[in-house]
Amino acid sequence: MGLTNEQLRKIKEELDNCNNPLFFFHDDPDGVCSYLQFYKYKKEGHGVSVKSYPTVDKRFLRRVEEYNPDKIFVLDLANIHEEFMEKVKVPIIWIDHHGPFDPGKALYFNPRNNGNESIPVTALCYHVLRQDLWLAVIGSFGDWYYPDFAEEFSKLYPDILPPGMTDPETVLFETEMKTLVRIFSFMLMGKSNDAMKYAIAMGRIEGPRELLNKETPRAKFILKKYDEINKEFTSLLQQAKAVDATGKLVLYSYANPKYSLSKDIANELSHLYPDKVIVVGRVDKGEVKMSLRSRHHDLPKIIDFALVGLTGYGGGHEYAAGACVKEDDFSRFLERMKEKL
Ligand SMILES: [Mn+2]
């Protein structure tokens, strides 16, 4: 599925043939569940979550020096910067489902190169190892994807994933899977080192019930952060659900929370208003950072149009994207977006 059996075998071989791997992973449920599957299998090496800008660039050379790995794995990240690639002397194994992009000297595995399917990296990792089913399932639904091993999970945990539910969006918003995905999303928030503490604790959790029922101190530790962020999230979401949703574009903006919750709020609004274009903006240091959602437009195209002449940047998938503009340019940006809807 996604990758050929030979490719899956090759990844396993690369994983087996190293002693001190360094894993760079995207700081979302798909990324961290990919990392956790590999780390739990290897029981050695280090992980680094890559925040905000999904690129492994020279910011991370310091980590390579610090950990001195004999192999680097890059998981669920769209880009590796040329300079990073040049300066690093050990093999790089890169597994991703964005792009595809030119892998340079990295050994590159991307299902989009074998027929255009965008399968979450966490599902690919499961096909390699077949070990931590629950992590693979959570990471997949986190990317709005129904994996071929979901039924197996449903048999073990029918209370979490009721049998016969095959639409990923329904699963994600109407079952306990919602809480599980959100626990993984929230635990990674904040500084990278803090996020890693939670990721490591998660690596010791044995299954979803231990987590949801707070059965152990490590589960309580993770759920404490979740509960704290969820409180803030719930109150922002309540405001977001109250905004005027009569136009083609639904806008919610907020300021000053400790964490950026835009992605999760945008997903909720997109589920609530499937036919609308959703813009969730977080005002921070004179800029507005946005999460955008639409099921009927090519968002990167519209963002590029709206950005002409303004200071900002943006991009992403057709249906889920991000953008950032100066606070003074925000209303102009929205006006120009509306011209294209
Ligand atoms: Mn992904």
Residues whose N, C-alpha, C, O or C-beta is under 5 A from the ligand:
A	BS01	MN	D30 D76 P120 V121 D143
